[in-house]
Each structure stands twice: as C-alpha cells, then as structure tokens.
C-alpha cells in the first residue's frame, strides 16, 4: 500500500529532523523544545495514521460497513 510507505518515509524524515535539533549545541533546551514540539505532534499524528492504515489493510471493512477503527484504538 503506497500511503503506508509514504508515511513510513515521512516518519523517518521527522526522526532525522528531531535528532538534528537534539544534536545542535547552539540551541538551549527551551529552543530545542520549541523546535521539536510541532515535529513530535506531526509524528504522533502520522504514527496513528500508519497504525490505522495497517489495521485497515489487515482487516478490510465489508462493503457499505463502517471500518471499525474506533473499536480498534485504545485511546
């Protein structure tokens, strides 16, 4: 499924960006937190989307039926 591969690629890119921010010695901790917060929010959303797509790929819904994602999610 192509969307899954795109999301995995985006997650890998976000990890690299977060790592580069962490390794940047010119930034103090507050600046690092402020720079990483939107990236970590994006990562959380992409991770949930990836989990949902993988669930749907493994458990495709019947025609004209709800997908059942809300039953699958723990949060």
HUSUL-V455296 format. One record per pair of residues at least 4 apart in sequence whose ideal C-beta (glycine too) atoms are under 6 Angstrom apart, sorted by the first residue. I is the first residue (numbers start at 1). J is the second residue. D is the distance in whole Angstrom. If there is no record, write none. Layout:
i->I j->J d->D
i->I j->J d->D
This chain:
i->1 j->57 d->6
i->3 j->53 d->6
i->4 j->53 d->5
i->7 j->46 d->5
i->7 j->49 d->6
i->7 j->50 d->5
i->10 j->46 d->6
i->11 j->46 d->5
i->14 j->39 d->5
i->14 j->43 d->5
i->17 j->39 d->6
i->18 j->36 d->6
i->18 j->39 d->5
i->21 j->32 d->6
i->21 j->35 d->5
i->21 j->36 d->5
i->27 j->31 d->4
i->27 j->32 d->5
i->32 j->36 d->6
i->36 j->40 d->6
i->52 j->69 d->5
i->55 j->59 d->6
i->55 j->72 d->5
i->61 j->65 d->5
i->61 j->67 d->4
